[in-house]
Amino acid sequence: MITVATMPLGGPSLPQERRLVTAIPGPRSQELLDRKASAVAAGVGHTAPVHAVAAGGGVIVDADGNSLIDLGSGIAVTSIGNAHPKVVAAVQEQVAQFTHTCFMVAPYESYVGVAEALNRVTPGDHGKKSALFNSGAEAVENAVKIARKFTGKQAVVAFDHGYHGRTNLTMALTAKSMPYKSGFGPFASEVYRAPLSYPYRDGLSGADAAKKAISVIEKQVGADNLAAVIIEPIQGEGGFIVPADGFLPALVEWCRANGVVFIADEIQTGFARTGEMFASDVFGIVPDLITTAKGIAGGMPLAAVTGRAEIMDASHAGGLGGTYGGNPVACAAALAAIDVFENEGMVERAREIGVLLKGRLEALQASDARVGDVRGHGAMIAAEFVDAETGEPDAALTAAVAKACIAEGVIVLTCGTYGNVIRFLPPLSTTDDLLNEGLDVVAAALAAH
């Protein structure tokens, strides 16, 4: 059994510092990695070779006593910070009452409360309803089910560089083969792909990119066959690609005119991450359906589909659900987390973080041509690394920089269709000092390669 001599408390009580007392991985973390190799399926990878024992604010502490700066938030999950006191208290209270009844057997208030909160905070002032699930992929699958039921049509369009999950249908929607799809087919049918607006690489205006995408949709699918268009307002795993202004509104307008359900996948972009409560707000669009997960419940597994009441009500009774969907402990956590997002300045903090991150990364870009693009909104910022002469994606450099950062106690995540993007998703509870120190490490790692 792996132990640490003095087990630190989690949450805000942790010292907010980068501290390396061993190499990464240390001996206790290495012991866990050895056990993982023996017991866990090889397909389950990991980014940082550490054994986490505590986390809070902007740091993760491992079993060897190392304190690492967290610039990933568990892939945008712990946005309000790990072990936030309100979430901890809500979870503890709920666990002592009951852990499960199955909402479809014996309903409970917290599920209804989360649905009410989502109906209130998601974009648009129309009548809405919600259904709760366990994971982002489940939310996406159910959004597609609902759209198909409502429209009576089957086809679904997703976009280049999109990521929507690892289940069979969501793999079909996801664009990138490795590591998400390779060897796992055949995939669900009636899924089509359209070109995304990618300003750094296509040079198109939003209007022109939308015209191109709509032309593909009309020619290859046809509005009469199309149940839904699904898109991340800002791509996540695909590389934090921010579409050109006007692209998303044009798609929404086309969907409205053609009886197609517009689904915004806000699983990574939702809950203050982009400097608005939802990325749809950044672009001034109102989705018909919106999928959420990740940041929704402070680290507890929960996901949702929220949308126009008439669309959400299209499914017959019993057509939506799942044994664990809307688990009461996760719902208690979500109500606490949403309270934090709304009442503890998380949106404003995301904007402040965005200014800091963009300023530092753009300064780095000005001095190093290998930083081809800096983009994003709020606390969802990315740097795309390229060959300085050709502008081609440089995945090897990106991987080397990320590996060097982790070795120096800074957790960063890579992404992008070409594997050449480092994404910055710090907890909104982090400090400017930690952010600046983490970016110092990133700059040093880049300079060393």
MOPE-V823278 format. One record per backbone hydrogen bond with DSSP energy under -1.0 kcal/mol. NH is the residue of the N-H (numbers start at 1). CO is the residue of the C=O. E is the energy in kcal/mol with one decimal. If there is no record, write none. Layout:
BEGIN
nh:NH co:CO e:E
nh:NH co:CO e:E
END
This chain:
BEGIN
nh:11 co:55 e:-2.9
nh:14 co:11 e:-1.7
nh:17 co:15 e:-1.6
nh:19 co:67 e:-2.5
nh:30 co:26 e:-2.7
nh:31 co:27 e:-1.8
nh:32 co:28 e:-1.7
nh:33 co:29 e:-2.4
nh:34 co:30 e:-2.3
nh:35 co:31 e:-2.1
nh:36 co:32 e:-3.0
nh:37 co:33 e:-2.3
nh:38 co:34 e:-1.3
nh:39 co:35 e:-2.1
nh:40 co:36 e:-3.0
nh:44 co:41 e:-2.0
nh:45 co:43 e:-1.0
nh:50 co:48 e:-2.2
nh:53 co:61 e:-3.0
nh:54 co:61 e:-1.5
nh:56 co:59 e:-2.1
nh:59 co:56 e:-2.1
nh:60 co:68 e:-2.3
nh:61 co:54 e:-3.1
nh:62 co:66 e:-2.5
nh:63 co:51 e:-1.7
nh:65 co:62 e:-2.1
nh:67 co:19 e:-3.1
nh:68 co:60 e:-3.3
nh:69 co:409 e:-2.7
nh:70 co:58 e:-2.8
nh:71 co:411 e:-1.8
nh:75 co:72 e:-1.1
nh:76 co:72 e:-2.1
nh:77 co:73 e:-2.6
nh:78 co:73 e:-2.0
nh:79 co:77 e:-1.4
nh:81 co:78 e:-1.5
nh:88 co:84 e:-2.8
nh:89 co:85 e:-2.5
nh:90 co:86 e:-2.0
nh:91 co:87 e:-2.7
nh:92 co:88 e:-2.6
nh:93 co:89 e:-2.2
nh:94 co:90 e:-2.1
nh:95 co:91 e:-2.8
nh:96 co:92 e:-1.5
nh:97 co:94 e:-1.1
nh:98 co:94 e:-2.3
nh:105 co:102 e:-2.3
nh:106 co:102 e:-2.4
nh:112 co:108 e:-1.1
nh:113 co:109 e:-2.8
nh:114 co:110 e:-2.3
nh:115 co:111 e:-2.3
nh:116 co:112 e:-2.6
nh:117 co:113 e:-2.3
nh:118 co:114 e:-2.7
nh:119 co:115 e:-2.5
nh:120 co:116 e:-1.4
nh:121 co:117 e:-2.5
nh:122 co:118 e:-1.9
nh:129 co:307 e:-2.0
nh:131 co:305 e:-2.0
nh:133 co:303 e:-3.0
nh:139 co:135 e:-2.1
nh:140 co:136 e:-2.4
nh:141 co:137 e:-2.6
nh:142 co:138 e:-2.4
nh:143 co:139 e:-2.3
nh:144 co:140 e:-2.3
nh:145 co:141 e:-2.3
nh:146 co:142 e:-2.7
nh:147 co:143 e:-2.4
nh:148 co:144 e:-2.6
nh:149 co:145 e:-2.4
nh:150 co:146 e:-2.5
nh:151 co:147 e:-2.4
nh:152 co:148 e:-2.2
nh:155 co:225 e:-2.0
nh:156 co:190 e:-1.9
nh:157 co:228 e:-2.3
nh:158 co:192 e:-2.9
nh:160 co:194 e:-2.3
nh:162 co:159 e:-2.1
nh:171 co:167 e:-2.8
nh:172 co:168 e:-1.6
nh:173 co:169 e:-1.6
nh:174 co:170 e:-1.8
nh:175 co:162 e:-3.1
nh:181 co:177 e:-4.3
nh:182 co:177 e:-1.8
nh:184 co:181 e:-2.6
nh:192 co:156 e:-2.9
nh:194 co:158 e:-2.3
nh:201 co:198 e:-1.8
nh:202 co:198 e:-3.1
nh:203 co:199 e:-1.2
nh:209 co:205 e:-2.7
nh:210 co:206 e:-2.3
nh:211 co:207 e:-2.2
nh:212 co:208 e:-2.1
nh:213 co:209 e:-2.3
nh:214 co:210 e:-3.0
nh:215 co:211 e:-2.0
nh:216 co:212 e:-1.9
nh:217 co:213 e:-2.4
nh:218 co:214 e:-2.9
nh:219 co:215 e:-2.3
nh:220 co:216 e:-2.9
nh:221 co:217 e:-2.1
nh:222 co:217 e:-2.6
nh:225 co:222 e:-1.7
nh:227 co:155 e:-2.6
nh:228 co:155 e:-1.3
nh:229 co:261 e:-2.4
nh:230 co:157 e:-2.7
nh:231 co:263 e:-2.1
nh:235 co:241 e:-1.9
nh:239 co:236 e:-2.2
nh:240 co:236 e:-1.4
nh:247 co:244 e:-2.1
nh:250 co:246 e:-1.7
nh:251 co:247 e:-1.7
nh:252 co:248 e:-2.6
nh:253 co:249 e:-2.5
nh:254 co:250 e:-2.2
nh:255 co:251 e:-2.6
nh:256 co:252 e:-2.6
nh:257 co:253 e:-2.1
nh:258 co:254 e:-1.1
nh:260 co:255 e:-2.4
nh:261 co:227 e:-2.5
nh:263 co:229 e:-3.3
nh:264 co:289 e:-2.6
nh:265 co:231 e:-2.3
nh:266 co:264 e:-1.1
nh:266 co:291 e:-1.9
nh:270 co:266 e:-1.8
nh:271 co:277 e:-1.4
nh:272 co:277 e:-1.1
nh:275 co:272 e:-1.7
nh:281 co:278 e:-1.2
nh:283 co:279 e:-1.2
nh:285 co:280 e:-2.3
nh:288 co:262 e:-2.0
nh:289 co:262 e:-1.9
nh:290 co:306 e:-2.7
nh:291 co:264 e:-2.2
nh:292 co:304 e:-2.2
nh:296 co:293 e:-2.1
nh:300 co:297 e:-1.5
nh:303 co:133 e:-2.0
nh:304 co:292 e:-2.6
nh:305 co:131 e:-2.3
nh:306 co:290 e:-2.3
nh:307 co:129 e:-2.3
nh:308 co:288 e:-2.1
nh:309 co:127 e:-2.4
nh:312 co:308 e:-2.8
nh:313 co:309 e:-2.1
nh:314 co:311 e:-1.6
nh:319 co:316 e:-2.4
nh:327 co:324 e:-1.2
nh:331 co:327 e:-2.6
nh:332 co:328 e:-2.2
nh:333 co:329 e:-2.0
nh:334 co:330 e:-2.4
nh:335 co:331 e:-2.5
nh:336 co:332 e:-1.8
nh:337 co:333 e:-2.8
nh:338 co:334 e:-3.0
nh:339 co:335 e:-1.6
nh:340 co:336 e:-1.9
nh:341 co:337 e:-2.7
nh:342 co:338 e:-2.2
nh:343 co:339 e:-2.2
nh:344 co:340 e:-2.0
nh:349 co:345 e:-2.2
nh:350 co:346 e:-2.4
nh:351 co:347 e:-1.7
nh:352 co:348 e:-2.0
nh:353 co:349 e:-2.6
nh:354 co:350 e:-2.2
nh:355 co:351 e:-2.0
nh:356 co:352 e:-2.0
nh:357 co:353 e:-3.1
nh:358 co:354 e:-2.6
nh:359 co:355 e:-2.2
nh:360 co:356 e:-2.4
nh:361 co:357 e:-2.7
nh:362 co:358 e:-2.8
nh:363 co:359 e:-1.6
nh:364 co:360 e:-1.7
nh:365 co:361 e:-2.5
nh:366 co:362 e:-2.1
nh:368 co:364 e:-1.0
nh:371 co:368 e:-2.0
nh:372 co:370 e:-1.3
nh:372 co:384 e:-2.0
nh:373 co:384 e:-1.2
nh:375 co:382 e:-2.1
nh:377 co:380 e:-1.2
nh:379 co:273 e:-1.6
nh:380 co:377 e:-1.1
nh:381 co:424 e:-1.7
nh:382 co:375 e:-2.8
nh:383 co:422 e:-2.2
nh:384 co:373 e:-2.8
nh:385 co:420 e:-3.3
nh:386 co:370 e:-2.7
nh:387 co:392 e:-2.7
nh:391 co:387 e:-2.5
nh:394 co:385 e:-2.2
nh:398 co:394 e:-1.8
nh:399 co:395 e:-2.5
nh:400 co:396 e:-2.2
nh:401 co:397 e:-2.6
nh:402 co:398 e:-2.3
nh:403 co:399 e:-2.4
nh:404 co:400 e:-2.2
nh:405 co:401 e:-2.3
nh:406 co:402 e:-2.2
nh:407 co:403 e:-2.0
nh:408 co:404 e:-1.1
nh:409 co:406 e:-1.8
nh:410 co:405 e:-2.2
nh:411 co:69 e:-3.0
nh:413 co:423 e:-1.0
nh:415 co:421 e:-2.4
nh:416 co:237 e:-3.3
nh:417 co:238 e:-1.5
nh:419 co:416 e:-1.5
nh:421 co:415 e:-1.7
nh:422 co:383 e:-2.3
nh:423 co:413 e:-2.7
nh:424 co:381 e:-3.5
nh:425 co:71 e:-2.8
nh:428 co:79 e:-2.9
nh:430 co:427 e:-1.7
nh:435 co:431 e:-2.1
nh:436 co:432 e:-2.8
nh:437 co:433 e:-2.3
nh:438 co:434 e:-2.8
nh:439 co:435 e:-2.4
nh:440 co:436 e:-1.9
nh:441 co:437 e:-1.8
nh:442 co:438 e:-2.0
nh:443 co:439 e:-2.6
nh:444 co:440 e:-2.3
nh:445 co:441 e:-2.5
nh:446 co:442 e:-2.3
nh:447 co:443 e:-2.4
nh:448 co:444 e:-1.8
nh:449 co:446 e:-1.4
END
